[in-house]
């Protein structure tokens, strides 16, 4: 099963927004009225449900696409790590023994 990655905290950090309270008035400007608690949960947790209005407001606020907010796949898909060739052990020689 693919994992979802909620990138809203990273988007906020990139803009120097260290408090969730910064986001609430910006959402209100986009027509999305959420309580302080709802905004806190929106930032701090991967939402189980998210309205399209809220998602579109976040896209407008951060000038990004939904894929910039919600990542799907493994962390490797988001930030590829260099591949390291695995070391293989040499095969153990097989000695045939003749039974008489």
Secondary structure as UniProt FT lines:
FT   STRAND          4..6
FT   HELIX           8..14
FT   TURN            15..16
FT   HELIX           21..29
FT   TURN            30..31
FT   HELIX           36..44
FT   HELIX           52..62
FT   HELIX           66..69
FT   STRAND          70..72
FT   HELIX           75..78
//
